[in-house]
């Protein structure tokens, strides 16, 4: 039985108020690997992983997921102005397009760019410890979640002017 859904599809669990985002398969090759595994009687023979995001009352943790039979899923449809659609689309971007959960990985070249900018700023303020410097540059932003490009931008322009 071919799987209709692909990673990042926003789906509705039929008969419930659960909405989520399909975690996989990513593409046809990934589906083929899944189907080969299922031939051997894997526990998930007729299931796909869905990150459950909304339960009809509230948005759930991004760590909430379930293994659901594809026949129990449908593509989610929302009326104009339904805020759930925007939120779920935002979660797709957050989970699969701009984070370490998915995508093609991070550009290794960013490391040298960030370190170089950090060194330039740190040399201007040598009495600061690294943690102090990062807190001053990043403000109240969660250091775990901030993207490297934003740190680089803040190092270069916002908090400390870099002198040539």
ABEGO torsion letter per residue (X at the ends): XBBABBBGBBBBBBGBABBBBBAOBABAAAAAAAAAAAAAGBAAAABBBBBBABAGABBBBAABBBBBBAAABBBBBBBBGBAAAAAAAAAAAAAAAABAABEAEBBAAAAAAAAAAAAAAAAABAABBAAAAAAAAAEABBAAABBAAAAAAAAAAAABBBBX
